[in-house]
Amino acid sequence: MNLKEMLNLADRIVFEKTGQHLDDLQEAVLKATLQHDTYKHVAKDFDCSESRVRNAASELWQLLSEELGEDVNKKNFRSAMERWKVSNVSNFAKDVVGIGIFNLCGEGRHPPNIPNSHPPNQETSNPQQTKTLHQDLSEMPELGAFYDRTHELQTLTTWILQQNSRLITLTGISGIGKTSLAVQLVQQIKDEFEYAVWYTLDEFPTIDKFQSNLIQLFSNSEKQDSSPTNQKRLPLIKYLQNHRCLIVLDDVHNLFCSGESAGKYKPECEEYRSLFKQIEKLSHQSCLMLIGWEQPREVTQVKNQNTPIRTLQLKGLDIAAGREILRDYGLAESDNSETLIHRYQGNPLWLKSVATLIQELGGGVTELLPNDTILLPEDLKDVLHQQFDRLSELEKQVISLLAKESQPIDRAKLLENDTIPVSDLANALQSLSRRCLIEQQANFYAIAPVLRQYAIAHAV
């Protein structure tokens, strides 16, 4: 197939899946792929960020993968389309002769104006609409600029759609992009579920309110679908067994106590433990995703890949994605942009905060951040205060010890301290690791420069 035929074929596949034709950016992505061009060149043509192009491409590859029944990407797009065309040639012929929905010669995307022929109605042209989908995403934040997390998106999608993981925890330090990643994921896979729900836990996350809202959604939709009389409400787990559901709980750290080790439930939130255990142990076809600074203790301890539980800890963005953020804040041309990204650990929120400060002061990276200087804008301090305020007194002591070291410190040296018993130190290190506040490589522990600066300045 030539380029035009390939684009028409892709357009037909997308239209049958979504009821919409390829938009200009999607078409440009496919053209660039077939002509061995770069996403950077596409971004320049569309006057947008490269990350936006990559996001559009990722969504398109995901959609095509689902329809073609194989992993489709930039490298194998042409060959995958050729294979799909060959395997479906008889169906193409029927479509062309019967309805004129597609023209193999690439005459155009829309059916020709043939007497007595009727374009397919929306219900038959979009298989997704034959399903009854119930979605309550009113609490899901709007997705702003999304910076490249292709690998993480693919990992989560595989866990949920292919491995049928029942309970997934998405964790990481504040500002690392957990919620943005989850929003992008939900937008891509929500139509694979009968129910898709996003629920943000506030400071008083009683389980009665949470379960009541969900069960109300299930009960109302079942009543609309089947019009039964005197329907009896079931326990929440029964609905998750009867329907394929995707439920996202954001800010799950609000379930846990401040001033204690990570993951200790507040007394009024203990019932969540039982719910999570049910979701893990009982057979069902649904997935619950927990997002937060810390996770339940029983979840973070699970390492066995044979269980239906998965944990993904987000790390900082790579240099290319970090530069996208700085470019949006007018710092892309800085010679020290890579140094800045490393210094702030590729954390999107931290980078945005310091970039805003540099921009408002009218200075440059070299001028305002000489040597190893760390700037802590007030809004960044506020975010860090919220997380450090949750620490136990023992954790604060360990953070103080680590903050005094400019290099990773050996565990044996930490054990030599005269103030913290060995058992308490081990527990504190485990808890801080679960909070994503310290880094461990082999027997060495370290704290990020930004966190060290904050700990020293505030005598944590």
Order of alpha helices (4+ residues) and beta strands (2+ residues): alpha-alpha-alpha-alpha-alpha-alpha-alpha-beta-alpha-beta-alpha-beta-alpha-alpha-beta-alpha-beta-alpha-beta-alpha-alpha-alpha-alpha-alpha-alpha-beta-alpha-alpha-beta-beta-alpha
